[in-house]
Amino acid sequence: MSPRWSADEITEAYAAFHGRVQEFAETGRWEGFADLFTEDATYVEHAFGTFHGREEIREWSVRTMTTFPGGTMTGFPLAWQVVDPEAGRLVCEVRNLMPDPGDGSLHEESNITIMTYAGDGMFCREEDVYNPMRFAAMTVRWARVAAEHGRLDDEGRAYLEKYGALVRD
């Protein structure tokens, strides 16, 4: 049995999806993120839970990506990707980048993303796999450096006060 979609179609659909994500990161307007999925999509996020349907995905993504640390991230470049056309999936490593905190240092943490394609340029499932403790440690380290250089806003400062004691250098 041949795959329902070609590797090229899945790759092109994800490239368009990923391009839109970069637009959302640049503008800070995440309302359209959920529209990249089918109406009945599922989004599995290991720290925040599982979201069913566009509206749950929209509410979570807007809340998460417009507050610290999500709203501070500057981009999500891919480190690598593979496509399994038989399963209709694309798996990739996404780098979550923080801006220069003031000393030129690089702060990032990656996740593995599993996308399930539904055809017509749409995805019906996303699962992000990562270690939430490593991610939190990276954002605390970034916040500490940003605070030293006067680049941490009130929201970041509140995050640092809440989680800073959990991370040792």
C-alpha positions as CSV (number, residue, x, y, z in Angstrom):
1,M,0.0,0.0,0.0
2,S,1.4,3.4,-0.9
3,P,1.4,6.3,1.5
4,R,-1.6,8.6,1.5
5,W,0.7,11.7,1.1
6,S,4.2,12.1,-0.3
7,A,7.2,13.0,1.8
8,D,7.4,16.2,-0.3
9,E,3.8,17.2,0.4
10,I,4.3,16.7,4.2
11,T,7.7,18.6,4.1
12,E,6.2,21.5,2.2
13,A,3.2,21.7,4.5
14,Y,5.4,21.8,7.5
15,A,7.7,24.4,6.0
16,A,4.7,26.6,5.5
17,F,3.5,25.9,9.0
18,H,6.9,26.6,10.4
19,G,7.1,29.9,8.5
20,R,3.9,31.0,10.0
21,V,5.2,30.2,13.5
22,Q,8.2,32.4,12.9
23,E,5.7,35.2,11.9
24,F,3.8,34.7,15.1
25,A,7.1,34.9,17.1
26,E,8.1,38.1,15.3
27,T,4.7,39.9,15.8
28,G,3.7,38.4,19.1
29,R,0.3,37.7,17.7
30,W,-0.4,34.0,18.3
31,E,-4.2,34.0,17.6
32,G,-3.7,32.4,14.2
33,F,-1.5,29.5,15.4
34,A,-4.5,27.2,16.1
35,D,-5.8,27.8,12.5
36,L,-2.8,25.8,11.2
37,F,-4.5,22.7,12.6
38,T,-7.7,20.8,11.7
39,E,-10.8,21.7,13.7
40,D,-10.5,18.4,15.7
41,A,-6.7,18.5,16.2
42,T,-4.9,17.4,19.3
43,Y,-1.9,19.1,20.8
44,V,0.1,17.2,23.4
45,E,2.4,19.5,25.5
46,H,4.1,17.5,28.3
47,A,4.3,20.3,30.8
48,F,0.9,21.9,30.2
49,G,-1.4,19.0,29.1
50,T,-3.3,17.8,26.1
51,F,-5.5,20.3,24.2
52,H,-8.4,19.1,22.0
53,G,-9.7,21.2,19.1
54,R,-8.6,24.6,17.7
55,E,-10.1,26.7,20.5
56,E,-8.3,24.9,23.3
57,I,-5.1,25.0,21.2
58,R,-5.7,28.8,20.6
59,E,-6.3,29.6,24.3
60,W,-3.2,27.7,25.4
61,S,-0.9,29.0,22.7
62,V,-1.9,32.7,23.1
63,R,-1.6,32.5,26.9
64,T,1.7,30.6,26.8
65,M,3.4,32.4,23.9
66,T,2.5,36.0,25.0
67,T,3.8,35.6,28.6
68,F,7.3,35.0,29.9
69,P,9.2,33.0,28.8
70,G,7.3,32.1,25.6
71,G,6.8,35.7,24.7
72,T,10.5,36.4,25.0
73,M,11.7,33.7,22.6
74,T,12.9,35.1,19.3
75,G,12.7,32.0,17.1
76,F,12.3,28.3,16.6
77,P,14.8,27.1,14.0
78,L,14.9,23.5,13.1
79,A,18.1,21.5,13.9
80,W,16.9,18.5,11.8
81,Q,13.7,16.8,10.5
82,V,12.7,13.4,9.1
83,V,9.5,12.4,7.3
84,D,7.6,9.1,7.5
85,P,5.1,9.3,4.7
86,E,3.6,5.9,5.6
87,A,2.6,7.2,9.0
88,G,1.9,10.8,7.7
89,R,4.3,12.2,10.2
90,L,7.2,14.7,10.3
91,V,9.5,14.5,13.4
92,C,11.9,17.4,14.0
93,E,14.2,19.0,16.6
94,V,13.0,22.6,17.3
95,R,15.5,25.0,18.9
96,N,13.8,27.5,21.3
97,L,15.9,30.6,21.2
98,M,16.1,33.4,23.8
99,P,17.4,36.9,22.8
100,D,20.8,38.1,23.8
101,P,20.5,38.9,27.5
102,G,23.1,41.6,27.3
103,D,26.4,39.8,27.4
104,G,26.2,38.0,24.0
105,S,25.6,34.6,25.5
106,L,23.3,32.0,23.7
107,H,20.4,30.5,25.7
108,E,18.3,27.8,24.1
109,E,16.6,24.5,24.8
110,S,15.3,22.1,22.2
111,N,12.3,19.9,21.9
112,I,11.4,17.0,19.7
113,T,8.2,17.7,17.8
114,I,6.0,15.0,16.2
115,M,3.6,16.4,13.6
116,T,0.8,14.3,12.1
117,Y,-0.4,15.4,8.7
118,A,-4.0,15.5,7.7
119,G,-3.8,16.7,4.1
120,D,-4.5,20.0,2.4
121,G,-1.6,21.7,4.2
122,M,-3.2,21.0,7.7
123,F,-2.0,19.0,10.7
124,C,-4.2,17.1,13.0
125,R,-1.8,16.5,15.9
126,E,1.3,17.9,17.4
127,E,3.3,16.5,20.3
128,D,6.2,18.4,21.8
129,V,8.6,16.2,23.8
130,Y,11.1,17.8,26.1
131,N,12.4,18.0,29.7
132,P,10.5,20.8,31.4
133,M,13.1,21.1,34.2
134,R,15.9,21.7,31.6
135,F,13.7,24.3,29.9
136,A,13.0,26.1,33.2
137,A,16.7,26.0,34.1
138,M,17.6,27.6,30.8
139,T,15.0,30.4,31.2
140,V,16.2,31.1,34.8
141,R,19.8,31.3,33.7
142,W,18.8,33.7,30.9
143,A,16.7,35.8,33.3
144,R,19.6,36.1,35.7
145,V,22.0,37.4,33.0
146,A,19.3,39.7,31.6
147,A,18.7,41.1,35.0
148,E,22.4,41.8,35.5
149,H,22.4,43.8,32.2
150,G,19.1,45.7,32.8
151,R,17.2,43.7,30.2
152,L,14.6,41.9,32.3
153,D,11.1,43.2,32.4
154,D,8.7,43.0,35.4
155,E,7.2,39.8,34.1
156,G,10.6,38.1,33.8
157,R,11.6,39.4,37.2
158,A,8.5,37.8,38.7
159,Y,9.3,34.5,36.9
160,L,12.9,34.7,38.3
161,E,11.6,35.3,41.8
162,K,9.2,32.4,41.6
163,Y,11.6,29.8,39.9
164,G,15.1,31.1,40.5
165,A,15.7,29.2,43.7
166,L,15.1,26.0,41.9
167,V,18.1,26.4,39.6
168,R,21.7,26.3,40.8
169,D,24.5,27.4,38.6
